[in-house]
């Protein structure tokens, strides 16, 4: 049931921006690799329920999540016969559900492979697994010394285990300083997949996330797992600069931000010179000022690091955040913006007339990654799909 009660802010998701990004990614990686769209962390804060159907409208039919809980939400959001793949935690008690619903999932230990085979056998079903191998990231992945044994079990239990994919995760392909380490991982993966290549039925090979898919053609293989880039963000300046090499027009490699974040002015207050604004004494008005009270704070996902640093857009102009960001409100100086009134639109992220607040601007004032900021946006903020 749709609530008639208003939230303090709203998120808009641009269908045209998403289509632009996916068209760009298809041109970049070519026709062969499947583009798997990563929708973990509530689709990087964009909202799984809204984002999955948006991506399906753009021809995407394969999605990745980090847990069985996320898989359930993504699965229930599908509008077509798309696939969902779990790259992370899968509790034993959830294995029967993922098998029953055809959810694909990573396995990275002998114990897990045996457990899955046992449950699938009891159900009379076949589990769809991706075998992740450790190549130097030291996160998850089966040890190479145990790989042959794992493949032997999968072959023995082939009635109940379908090896859909064989994969690894590259540890920091977005940084050129990690090139030597990534080169070693890639070499390791190509070496350890030789026993798999001798199988009569070949799995999907995949190792590349956004960064590697964009700048390392040799690792695009059969599927690329795209998270950051599909939402309109470059994984790092290194990746962006690499993509700029050899292009005449920067627009040729421009990604478009999918998300915009908006609210409205709660109240406009007149503040006398030398008066303090909000908690504490971090901001003292240097003149008689007009201050817009905005109903968004760190409890709503707006970082406290924006205190006396950030900007919002009101009536198409930048208004600096003044004073401390509170749990559920912050303050903008609108003295130089004529006519600001209660209810005026406030853009926290996005464009208003000729000005824009970028997602990257938030990381300029903190150590938070772009994706970290987005993933912290509360799930209860209404998300709306726009053109």
For each residue, the residues with C-beta under 8 A, 3 or more apart:
1:
2:
3:
4:
5:
6:
7: 10 380 381 382
8: 263 295 296 300 328
9: 261 262 263 295 296 300 348 381
10: 7 261 262 263 381 382 383 384
11: 46 47 259 260 261 262 377 381 382 383 384
12: 259 260 261 262 350 383 384 385 386
13: 18 46 47 50 51 54 258 259 383 384 385 386
14: 17 18 256 257 258 259 260 386 387
15: 18 19 54 57 385 386 387
16: 19 20 256 387
17: 14 20 21 232 256 257 258
18: 13 14 15 21 22 54 55 58 230 258
19: 15 16 22 23 58
20: 16 17 23 24 255 256
21: 17 18 24 25 229 230 231 232 255 256 258
22: 18 19 25 26 35 55 58 59 60 230
23: 19 20 26 27
24: 20 21 27 28 253 255
25: 21 22 28 29 35 213 214 226 229 230
26: 22 23 29 30 31 35
27: 23 24
28: 24 25 213 214
29: 25 26 33 35 213 214 220 224
30: 26 33 220
31: 26
32: 220 222
33: 29 30 206 213 220 221 222 223 224
34: 62 204 222 223 224
35: 22 25 26 29 60 62 223 224 226
36: 62 63 64 85 206 223 224 225 226
37: 55 60 62 63 64 226 227 230
38: 44 63 64 65 87 209 225 226 227 230
39: 42 43 44 48 51 52 55 63 64 65 70 74
40: 43 44 64 65 66 67 70 87 88 227
41: 44 45 66 371 374 375
42: 39 45 46 47 48 375 377 379
43: 39 40 46 47 48 50 51 52 231
44: 38 39 40 41 227 228 231 371 374 375
45: 41 42 259 301 373 374 375 376 377
46: 11 13 42 43 50 51 231 258 259 374 383
47: 11 13 42 43 50 51 379 383
48: 39 42 43 51 52 70 73 74 77
49: 52 53 73 77 383
50: 13 43 46 47 53 54 383 384 385
51: 13 39 43 46 47 48 54 55
52: 39 43 48 49 55 56 63 74 77 78 79 82
53: 49 50 56 57 77 78 79
54: 13 15 18 50 51 57 58 385
55: 18 22 37 39 51 52 58 60 63 230
56: 52 53 59 60 61 78 79 80 82
57: 15 53 54
58: 18 19 22 54 55
59: 22 56
60: 22 35 37 55 56 63 82
61: 56 80 81 82 83
62: 34 35 36 37 82 83 85 223
63: 36 37 38 39 52 55 60 74 82 83 84 85
64: 36 37 38 39 40 84 85 86 87 225 227
65: 38 39 40 70 71 73 74 84 85 86 87 88
66: 40 41 70 86 87 88 89
67: 40 70 71 86 88 89 90
68: 71 72 86 89 90 91 94 97 98 103 105
69: 72 73
70: 39 40 48 65 66 67 73 74 86
71: 65 67 68 74 75 84 86 98 103 105
72: 68 69 75 76 97
73: 48 49 65 69 70 76 77
74: 39 48 52 63 65 70 71 77 78 84
75: 71 72 78 84 101 103
76: 72 73
77: 48 49 52 53 73 74
78: 52 53 56 74 75 81 82 84
79: 52 53 56
80: 56 61
81: 61 78
82: 52 56 60 61 62 63 78
83: 61 62 63 102 104
84: 63 64 65 71 74 75 78 103 104
85: 36 62 63 64 65 103 104 105 106 130 165
86: 64 65 66 67 68 70 71 89 90 98 103 104 105 106
87: 38 40 64 65 66 106 225
88: 40 65 66 67 106 140
89: 66 67 68 86
90: 67 68 86 94 95 98 105 106
91: 68 94 95
92: 95 115
93:
94: 68 90 91 97 98
95: 90 91 92 98 99 115 116 119 127
96: 99 100 119 123
97: 68 72 94 100 101 103
98: 68 71 86 90 94 95 101 103 105 127
99: 95 96 102 103 116 119 120 123 125 126 127 128
100: 96 97 123 125
101: 75 97 98
102: 83 99 128
103: 68 71 75 84 85 86 97 98 99 128
104: 83 84 85 86 128 129 130 164 165
105: 68 71 85 86 90 98 127 128 129 130
106: 85 86 87 88 90 129 130 131 132 140 167
107: 112 113 116 129 130 131 132 142 150
108: 112 131 132 133 134 140 141 142
109: 112 113 142
110: 113 114 142 146 149 150 153
111: 114 115
112: 107 108 109 115 116
113: 107 109 110 116 117 129 150 153 154 157 161
114: 110 111 117 118 153
115: 92 95 111 112 118 119
116: 95 99 107 112 113 119 120 127 129 161
117: 113 114 120 121 127 153 157 160 161
118: 114 115 121 122
119: 95 96 99 115 116 122 123 127
120: 99 116 117 123 125 126 127 157 160 161
121: 117 118 124 157 159 160
122: 118 119
123: 96 99 100 119 120
124: 121
125: 99 100 120 160
126: 99 120 159 160 161 162
127: 95 98 99 105 116 117 119 120 160 161 162
128: 99 102 103 104 105 162 164
129: 104 105 106 107 113 116 154 161 162 163 164 165
130: 85 104 105 106 107 163 164 165 166 167 203 204 206
131: 106 107 108 142 150 151 154 163 165 166 167 203
132: 106 107 108 140 141 142 167 168 169
133: 108 141 142 144 147 166 167 168 189 192 193
134: 108 137 138 140 141 142 143 144 168
135: 141 144 168 184 185 186 188 189 192
136: 171 181 184 185 188
137: 134 141 168 169 170 171 185
138: 134 171
139: 169 171
140: 88 106 108 132 134 169
141: 108 132 133 134 135 137 168 169
142: 107 108 109 110 131 132 133 134 146 147 150
143: 134 146 147
144: 133 134 135 147 188 192
145:
146: 110 142 143 149 150
147: 133 142 143 144 150 151 192 195
148: 151 152 195
149: 110 146 152 153
150: 107 110 113 131 142 146 147 153 154
151: 131 147 148 154 155 195 196 199
152: 148 149 155 156
153: 110 113 114 117 149 150 156 157 161
154: 113 129 131 150 151 157 158 161 163
155: 151 152 158 199
156: 152 153
157: 113 117 120 121 153 154 160 161
158: 154 155 161 162
159: 121 126
160: 117 120 121 125 126 127 157
161: 113 116 117 120 126 127 129 153 154 157 158
162: 126 127 128 129 158
163: 129 130 131 154 166 196 199 201 203
164: 104 128 129 130 203 204
165: 85 104 129 130 131 203 204 205 206 223
166: 130 131 133 163 193 196 203 204 205 206
167: 106 130 131 132 133 205 206 207
168: 132 133 134 135 137 141 185 188 189 207
169: 132 137 139 140 141 207 209
170: 137 173 182 185 186 207 208 209 212 219
171: 136 137 138 139 178 181 182 185
172: 175 178 181 182
173: 170 178 182 208 209 211 212 215 216 235
174: 210 211 235 236 238 239
175: 172 178 236 238
176: 179 238 242
177:
178: 171 172 173 175 181 182
179: 176 182 183
180: 183 184
181: 136 171 172 178 184 185
182: 170 171 172 173 178 179 185 186 212 216
183: 179 180 186 187
184: 135 136 180 181 187 188
185: 135 136 137 168 170 171 181 182 188 189 207
186: 135 170 182 183 189 190 207 216 218 219
187: 183 184 190 191
188: 135 136 144 168 184 185 191 192
189: 133 135 168 185 186 192 193 207
190: 186 187 193
191: 187 188 194
192: 133 135 144 147 188 189 195
193: 133 166 189 190 196 197 205
194: 191 197 198
195: 147 148 151 192 198 199
196: 151 163 166 193 199 202 203
197: 193 194 202
198: 194 195
199: 151 155 163 195 196 202 203
200:
201: 163
202: 196 197 199
203: 130 131 163 164 165 166 196 199
204: 34 130 164 165 166 221 222 223
205: 165 166 167 193 221 222 223
206: 33 36 130 165 166 167 221 222 223 224 225
207: 167 168 169 170 185 186 189 212 219 221
208: 170 173 211 212 213 216 219 220 221 224 225
209: 38 169 170 173 212 213 224 225 226 227 228 235
210: 174 213 214 226 227 228 229 230 235 239
211: 173 174 208 214 215 216 228 235 236 239
212: 170 173 182 207 208 209 215 216 219 224
213: 25 28 29 33 208 209 210 216 219 220 224 225 226 229
214: 25 28 29 210 211 229 235 239 242 243
215: 173 211 212 239 242 243
216: 173 182 186 208 211 212 213 219 220
217: 220
218: 186
219: 170 186 207 208 212 213 216
220: 29 30 32 33 208 213 216 217 224
221: 33 204 205 206 207 208 224
222: 32 33 34 204 205 206
223: 33 34 35 36 62 165 204 205 206
224: 29 33 34 35 36 206 208 209 212 213 220 221
225: 36 38 64 87 206 208 209 213
226: 25 35 36 37 38 209 210 213 229 230
227: 37 38 40 44 64 209 210 230 231 371
228: 44 209 210 211 231 233 234 235 370 371
229: 21 25 210 213 214 226 232 233 234 235 255
230: 18 21 22 25 37 38 55 210 226 227 258
231: 21 43 44 46 227 228 257 258 259 374
232: 17 21 229 255 256 257 258 259
233: 228 229 255 257 359 360 370 371
234: 228 229 237 239 240 243 255
235: 173 174 209 210 211 214 228 229 239
236: 174 175 211 239 240
237: 234 240 241
238: 174 175 176 241 242
239: 174 210 211 214 215 234 235 236 242 243
240: 234 236 237 243 244 253
241: 237 238 244 245
242: 176 214 215 238 239 245
243: 214 215 234 239 240 247 253
244: 240 241 247 250 253
245: 241 242
246:
247: 243 244 250 252 253
248: 252
249: 252
250: 244 247 253 254
251: 254
252: 247 248 249
253: 24 240 243 244 247 250
254: 250 251
255: 20 21 24 229 232 233 234
256: 14 16 17 20 21 232
257: 14 17 231 232 233 260 349 350 358 359
258: 13 14 17 18 21 46 230 231 232
259: 11 12 13 14 45 46 231 232 349 350 359 374
260: 11 12 14 257 347 349 350 351
261: 9 10 11 12 347 348 349 350 377 381
262: 9 10 11 12 345 346 347 348 350
263: 8 9 10 294 295 296 345 346 348
264: 295 343 344 345 346
265: 268 292 293 294 314 340 341 342 343 344 346
266: 292 293 294 295 329 342
267: 292 293 342
268: 265 290 291 292 293 334 340 341 342
269: 290 291 292 293
270: 288 289 290 291
271: 275 277 285 288 289 290 291
272: 275 285 288
273: 285 286 287 288 289
274: 284 285
275: 271 272 284 285
276: 280 281 283 284 285 323
277: 271 283 284 285 291 322 323 331
278: 282 283 322 323 324 326 330 331
279: 282 323 324 326
280: 276 323 324
281: 276 284
282: 278 279 307 308 323 324
283: 276 277 278 308 322 323 324 331
284: 274 275 276 277 281
285: 271 272 273 274 275 276 277 288 289 291
286: 273 289
287: 273 335
288: 270 271 272 273 285 335
289: 270 271 273 285 286 333 335
290: 268 269 270 271 333 334 335 340
291: 268 269 270 271 277 285 322 331 332 333 334
292: 265 266 267 268 269 314 319 331 332 333 334 340 344 346
293: 265 266 267 268 269 329 331
294: 263 265 266 312 329 330 331 332 346
295: 8 9 263 264 266 328 329
296: 8 9 263 300 301 302 328 329 330 348
297: 300 302 325 326 327 328 329 330
298: 301 302 303 304 325 326 327
299: 327 328
300: 8 9 296 297 328 378 381
301: 45 296 298 373 376 377 378 381
302: 296 297 298 306 325 330 348
303: 298 306 310 325 362 365 366 368 373
304: 298 307 324 325
305: 309 362 365 366 368
306: 302 303 309 310 321 325 330 362 365
307: 282 304 310 321 323 324 325 330
308: 282 283 320 321 322 323 324
309: 305 306 321 365
310: 303 306 307 320 321 325 361 362 365
311: 318 319 320 321 332 357 361
312: 294 318 319 321 332 346 347 348 357
313: 316 317 318 319 346 347 350 351 352 353 355 356 357
314: 265 292 317 319 332 334 337 340 344 345 346 347 352
315: 337 338 339 340 344 352 353
316: 313 352 353 354 355
317: 313 314 336 337 353 355
318: 311 312 313 355
319: 292 311 312 313 314 332 333 334 337
320: 308 310 311 332 333
321: 306 307 308 309 310 311 312 325 330 331 332
322: 277 278 283 291 308 331 332 333
323: 276 277 278 279 280 282 283 307 308 330 331
324: 278 279 280 282 283 304 307 308
325: 297 298 302 303 304 306 307 310 321 330
326: 278 279 297 298 329 330
327: 297 298 299
328: 8 295 296 297 299 300
329: 266 293 294 295 296 297 326
330: 278 294 296 297 302 306 307 321 323 325 326
331: 277 278 283 291 292 293 294 321 322 323
332: 291 292 294 311 312 314 319 320 321 322 346
333: 289 290 291 292 319 320 322 336
334: 268 290 291 292 314 319 337 340
335: 287 288 289 290
336: 317 333
337: 314 315 317 319 334 340
338: 315
339: 315
340: 265 268 290 292 314 315 334 337 344
341: 265 268 344
342: 265 266 267 268
343: 264 265
344: 264 265 292 314 315 340 341
345: 262 263 264 314 352
346: 262 263 264 265 292 294 312 313 314 332
347: 260 261 262 312 313 314 350 351 352 357
348: 9 261 262 263 296 302 312 357
349: 257 259 260 261 357 358 359
350: 12 257 259 260 261 262 313 347 356 357
351: 260 313 347 355 356
352: 313 314 315 316 345 347 355 356
353: 313 315 316 317
354: 316
355: 313 316 317 318 351 352
356: 313 350 351 352
357: 311 312 313 347 348 349 350 361
358: 257 349 361
359: 233 257 259 349 362 363 370 373 374
360: 233 363 364 370
361: 310 311 357 358 364 365
362: 303 305 306 310 359 365 366 368 370 373
363: 359 360 366 367 368 369 370 373
364: 360 361
365: 303 305 306 309 310 361 362
366: 303 305 362 363
367: 363
368: 303 305 362 363 372 373
369: 363 372 373
370: 228 233 359 360 362 363 373 374
371: 41 44 227 228 233 374 375
372: 368 369 375 376
373: 45 301 303 359 362 363 368 369 370 376 377
374: 41 44 45 46 231 259 359 370 371 377
375: 41 42 44 45 371 372
376: 45 301 372 373
377: 11 42 45 261 301 373 374 381
378: 300 301 381
379: 42 47
380: 7
381: 7 9 10 11 261 300 301 377 378
382: 7 10 11
383: 10 11 12 13 46 47 49 50
384: 10 11 12 13 50
385: 12 13 15 50 54
386: 12 13 14 15
387: 14 15 16
